[in-house]
Amino acid sequence: MKRIINVAIIIVILAGVVIVNYSCKPETPPKAVVIVVDEDNEPVDGAMVVVKAANSDSSHTVVYLLNENKPVADTQYTNKDGKVYYDFKYESIYKVEVTKGTDRDHPFARRGIGILILENNKTIESKIEINEQTVFN
């Protein structure tokens, strides 16, 4: 009988430890990867990616990155894989505008538009295709 009680106590303690360790974890801030591709679904190196607050017409908007706050917008350029990585501070919704200038194969600037819907504990991937017809308003 004493052995059954000891086993029951150990099980209760282990269950308590598991519950405390897994139920009280703080949420991790959201992350995002913007992937820029061309009309042929090929990655675009050196495209300018601008992340803006959803209401970027206001002069009081801020993009809350994990280690810094950027007034109005954050601008970065894609790597050779067509990607830009972000660590954000809060759940939020951001607009993404992508621009790639002209080159010998593309006589006109190419653009693309996307959106990031950020959630804690998640890495969001947003694939944005750029083309010559997209216009920013």
Secondary structure by P-SEA (a helix, b strand, c coil): caaaaaaaaaaaaaaaaaaaaccccccccbbbbbbbbccccccccbbbbbbbccccccccccccccccccccbbbbbbccccbbbbbbcccbbbbbbbbbcccccccccccccccccccccbbbbbbbbbccccccc
